[in-house]
Amino acid sequence: MRAILFAAFALAACASPAGGVGEPTPTPQPEHIRMDLEQRAEALRGEGIVAAGINETADLGNGLRVRPLEVVEDSRCPQNARCVWAGRLRLRVAIEGVGEREIEDNAGGIQTARGNFTLAVVSPGAWTDWPNGKPPYRFGFRRS
């Protein structure tokens, strides 16, 4: 009986997090995801790109302001998978003075009286193996 109790306590000690109490240590991002996030962050800072997250406004100049409202569809094929269709990201945006519209990545842009723009960058990328959930979306818009 003592041997069983000893074994149970030993297994419980092995299963508990280091220090025994508190938040578990977050799993680091796999190298390929970390590198992809860094490349997309750099692209979001690129020349001519104005970045915004959900409910943030991207001021593209000349009175053209775009605010991402929601991701309607994210069916992009994960980069580490084989897909029959490449998929797409559809984003509902509010355009100041115009109203709401949908825009897609890798598709034509939107034309307005204040100028035209495209959805040039989307972060994060699509992957099958996010360890702790995806980070929040960021979108890069470019006047065209």
Order of alpha helices (4+ residues) and beta strands (2+ residues): alpha-alpha-beta-beta-beta-beta-beta-beta-beta-beta
